Amino acid sequence: MNYRLLWSSDALDDLDSIWKDVLKASGDYETADSYIAGLRNEISRKREYPHSGTPLEFLGMSTGIRYVHYKRYLVFYRVRKDAIEIGRVLFDGSDYMKKLFGFIGEA
């Protein structure tokens, strides 16, 4: 079974920002296009085996979110009945847990 890919508006905004960052760093439209194509291809590879992404845990508990790593970015997604819902695409050096879940207080 091939799962459909459903991109959230936040994830699409993330892709736009990444494209702009790559363009700014490289000065080359083809490089920016190629980077985004590679990232999209990486998540597309999960369409047949969506549960093969790395599970995201918080405080030892499952969040129901999985992710794939592409260069310096993490693509976060949930597996639904017949679809992969892509929620965010975030820089791996960012405080992505806070971006995904909001404020996380001290334990």
Residue pairs with C-beta under 8 A, 6 or more apart in sequence:
1 48
1 82
2 47
2 48
3 46
3 47
3 48
3 50
3 79
3 82
3 83
3 84
4 47
4 82
4 83
4 84
5 43
5 44
5 47
5 83
5 84
5 86
6 80
6 83
6 84
6 85
6 86
7 15
7 86
8 85
8 86
8 87
8 88
10 87
10 88
11 75
11 86
11 87
11 88
11 89
14 88
14 89
14 90
15 36
15 39
15 40
15 89
18 35
18 36
18 39
18 73
18 89
19 32
19 33
19 35
19 36
20 32
22 31
22 32
22 35
22 36
23 29
23 31
23 32
26 32
35 71
38 70
38 71
39 70
39 71
39 73
39 75
39 89
42 68
42 70
42 75
43 68
43 70
43 75
43 77
43 84
43 86
45 68
46 52
46 53
46 68
46 77
46 84
47 84
50 66
50 77
50 79
50 84
51 66
51 79
53 66
53 67
53 68
53 77
54 66
54 67
54 68
54 69
55 62
55 63
55 65
55 66
56 63
56 65
56 66
56 67
56 76
56 100
57 63
58 97
58 101
59 107
63 101
64 78
65 76
65 77
65 78
65 87
65 100
66 76
66 77
66 78
66 79
67 74
67 75
67 76
67 77
68 74
68 75
68 77
69 75
69 92
72 91
72 92
72 93
73 89
73 90
73 91
73 92
74 89
74 90
74 91
74 92
74 96
75 86
75 88
75 89
76 86
76 87
76 88
76 89
76 90
76 96
76 100
77 84
77 85
77 86
77 87
78 84
78 85
78 87
79 85
87 100
88 96
88 99
88 100
90 96
90 99
90 100
97 104
98 104
